[in-house]
Amino acid sequence: LSLNGAQELDALIVGAGFGGVYQLKHLRDAGYKVKLVEGGLDYGGVWYWNRYPGARVDSSIPVYEFSDPDLWQTWSWKQRFPGSAELRAYFVHVAEVWDLRRDTEFDTFVESAVWDDGESKWTIKTKKGDVYKAKFFLPNTGFAAKRYIPDWKGIDTFQGTFLHPSYWPHEGLELKGKKVAVIGTGSTGIQIATDIAPLVGQLAVFQRTINTSLPMRQVEYQDGEQEIPRENYPDFFRGRTDSFGGFDFNFLGRSTFDDDPEKRRETYENLWAEGDFKFWLATYQDLLFDSVANREAYNFWRDKTRAKIHDARVQDVLAPMKQPYSFGCKRVSLENGYFEIFNESHVHLVDVKSTPIKEITPKGIKTSEKEWEFDYIICATGFDSITGSLKQIDIRGPSGQSLQEHWKNATYTHMGLSVSGFPNMFFSYGPQAPTPFCNGPTCAELQGDWILGLMNHMRDKGLKRAEAEEESEKKWRELVLKYANATLLPTTRSWYMGDNIPGKPREPLLYLGGVPTYYKTLGEVAKNGYTGFKLE
Ligand code: NA7
């Protein structure tokens, strides 16, 4: 403790998801005095918060876990795509094997972080009133930490239960036989709707934009059996940085129309049958670049999907004949029977584009067409994604300028890890990095290793401060724009482009150069003595 009651640390990590726990383990092993603080009451990050029915990761294991043999040798998954409760159990296992609890503080929201130039340290304050002083401030707040609820009139007047899925009560919520609305058809909305459809009395799904969801192909494991033999794990984990999305697969080395129609059909069928994100990220290499190739993929998806739906009018809303946006340029989800729920007579589809939501009323939802009555309104309308997680903390650099001000009109980072004017602050899963197009744990590990490498370099050289140069930040933004503009992403409205939050600047929020190029760049920057950074 320092004189003013602040706890003195080498590094304060914020967030107990994959990024944060990885850094706690590895920084501590390297001899740093470090603490992890987390707003939730246990480990898991998004998996701590997202307890809604059907919550499930849509990356398969073992790609969606840490590469440390101490963990995977002592852990067996029950499903290829584990649910939220199993993921929380995994985090408990990680915490035990890595002995994390002694350096973790739960129920602790960080409110502000202010750099003190005299001391070359961050002063970090939490909602509970704790104060930390740390040389390094390491937010690992993920890309979905700030929930978004549209500003509908009348939300407060609703007499039933109105809730956002990432804030689901731990118990006591009974949906059986009830009238339920799910607003939003992102990954969250479709998972909930699929899961609760069999038990509720009436379900209405409010869709604004279609979800080009793919078949998940869930697998149940018996007696410790796993997707691949454990002796293959070390090679498997090494291979993740060779994959565009940090997975165990890559785009094909050929383009859509390199194949004749018959061969193309066969390729699509195979990718479809394999499940996972294969039809998105292991398909023809021009999918995200060429609109004609993209339409070909959409048409295949559309025909497969329409075949699952009985009613022609419902087909037209869920999988329209005319392609509404570039396939794969909004987050693709994985589904387990989502489209089939609309064949049930108690499940209704409300097309918000043709009948917009006007207001929330005491009884339910009023659209331009009619008033619906509900017991529950589940508002699966997403997050102020990527930048919102960081901007909700009052972060101020030496000049007193806040991160909110610095990013007011456009986002700037160097390598999606650091920001000029904010020394010794490094984040994972941030903007202009491969996440969220990249598998989470892959990015958590490679970014965590890089940050630790820089800290070690500074320790070895007796340096106090590392900060991205303004010029490198400008160049990184140009690179991010260049990669994005080469793709179809900017043609589509999505949270990847900041479109989902009213007033948010429209810009690509992710680095689309792929994990292999990103990994190589990070390695070169480190090898050359941290080019693009001011080191003092
Ligand atoms: P998403 O993917 O942002 O989905 C939010 C959904 O809510 C999406 O369908 C939106 O439609 C819809 N939405 C948002 N605002 C409105 C309004 N005002 N009216 C009607 N519908 C609305 O969030 P999720 O929680 O599903 O997923 C977040 C990420 O977590 C996911 O991608 C994975 O990475 C894990 P829109 O498409 O904007 O028209």
Residues whose N, C-alpha, C, O or C-beta is under 5 A from the ligand:
A	BS01	NA7	P150 I183 G184 T185 G186 S187 T188 G189 R208 T209 R331 V352 A380 T381 G382 F383 W495 N500
